Amino acid sequence: MPLVLAVLALLLAVAALVLGVLALRRAAPGRASGGDDALPPDVLGLRQEVAALRAEAGRALRHLAVVRYDAFGDMGGHLSWSLALLDDAGDGVVVTSIHGRSDARTYAKSVSGWTCEQQLSPEEAEAIAAARPGRART
């Protein structure tokens, strides 16, 4: 008897699932075509908002890389560093801090389109190249 009830419950559940799918197809006939005309206005508004957020994210400083090194041969520990902070277009800044025995100096250089008008140190150029999307980091 319990086996018969279980089979009947399973058949009832499958029938309800089939009826639910058929009801959904009848309720939204134009949505299967994929056209924007069939979408409700709130969905279209969300699509516009997502597009605006993507454009805004492109201007965010989200590509970064740090290169650590020894600026002077007699010092160890890789205390000097260059940091590239760039957006999707390659605009941003590269910051370098050079540590010596008695002092540390920090420099910032503007970057536009993945290049800099000022001369870059090899470490600064490496940081910019490493921050660029699609480049392998070493």
HELIX and SHEET records of a PDB file:
HELIX    1   1 PRO A    2  ALA A   27  1                                  26    
HELIX    2   2 ARG A   31  SER A   33  5                                   3    
HELIX    3   3 ASP A   36  ALA A   38  5                                   3    
HELIX    4   4 PRO A   41  GLY A   58  1                                  18    
HELIX    5   5 PRO A  122  ALA A  131  1                                  10    
SHEET    1   A 4 HIS A  63  TYR A  69  0                                        
SHEET    2   A 4 SER A  80  LEU A  86 -1                                        
SHEET    3   A 4 GLY A  92  HIS A  99 -1                                        
SHEET    4   A 4 ALA A 104  VAL A 111 -1                                        
END                                                                             
